[in-house]
Amino acid sequence: MIDLQRFHATFGKPQGAHYPDEKLLQEYTNVLPEALLEIWAETGFAHFRDGMLWIVDPTSLEDELRRWPDTPKAAVPVMRSAFGKIVYWATDQFTYLDVHLNVRFDIGDNTGLVFNLFLTQEKSLQSVLNQSLFRSALKKLGAIAADEMYAYALPIAMGGDLDIGNIEIVKMREQLAILAQING
């Protein structure tokens, strides 16, 4: 079993968890790392730190992720931020996709390192999860639901500003489809 002590020290306990059934776990056996399936079984699909980070049921975002150019067909979304940024598994590694800037980079193949190192570093908390902007959005707009995200009213790709004055709560699937078209 993977030790998530550092992850939980940074993000706290899972909130609003619902757990995958055996059928879903079987569907992703031999597709995703065993350690990730163990995390699903232990913590469920949940959010952390008032919605700053979400472990997601991949079926909730697979269609939207596949709309992005250069995304492998076998990509499986496993996490997302409050701003809709996605971490997915494909080609035997985790990849981070910033849906606002259309930037992606590989973050490794080790589940423990992704959870306990990559996500918990101060640099990642600020640049990947937008911790400061998240706090401002949470205070100004309130919490987001599982099907929502914070987004830029005027998308960055169209000249929008990266500040709280340009942030709104939107339906996530629809916004990801729009951003994929803009960035595609």
KAHU-V460159 format. One record per backbone hydrogen bond with DSSP energy under -0.5 kcal/mol. CO is the residue of the C=O (numbers start at 0). NH is the residue of the N-H. Records with the same first field share a line. If there is no record, write none. Layout:
CO = NH  NH
This chain:
1 = 3
3 = 7
4 = 8
5 = 9
6 = 10
7 = 11
10 = 48
14 = 46
17 = 44
20 = 24
21 = 25
22 = 26
23 = 27
24 = 28
25 = 28
27 = 30  31
32 = 35  36
33 = 37
34 = 38
35 = 39
36 = 40
37 = 41
38 = 42  43
39 = 43
43 = 45
44 = 17
45 = 54
46 = 14
47 = 50  51  52
48 = 51
51 = 81
52 = 47
53 = 55  79
55 = 57
56 = 59
57 = 60  61
60 = 64
61 = 65
62 = 66
63 = 66
64 = 67
67 = 70
69 = 71
71 = 74
74 = 76
75 = 88
77 = 55
78 = 86
79 = 53
80 = 83
81 = 149
84 = 80
85 = 87  96
86 = 77  78
87 = 94
88 = 75
89 = 92
92 = 89
93 = 106  107
94 = 87
95 = 104
96 = 85  98
97 = 101  102
102 = 97
104 = 95
107 = 93
108 = 110
109 = 113
110 = 114
111 = 115
112 = 116  117
113 = 118
116 = 120
117 = 120
120 = 124
121 = 125
122 = 126
123 = 127  128
124 = 130
129 = 133
130 = 134
131 = 135
132 = 136
133 = 137
134 = 138
135 = 139
136 = 140  141
137 = 141
144 = 147
146 = 171
148 = 169
150 = 152  167
152 = 154
154 = 157  159
155 = 158
160 = 162
162 = 165
163 = 166
165 = 152
167 = 150
169 = 148
170 = 174
171 = 175
172 = 176
173 = 177
174 = 178
175 = 179
176 = 180
177 = 181
178 = 182
179 = 183
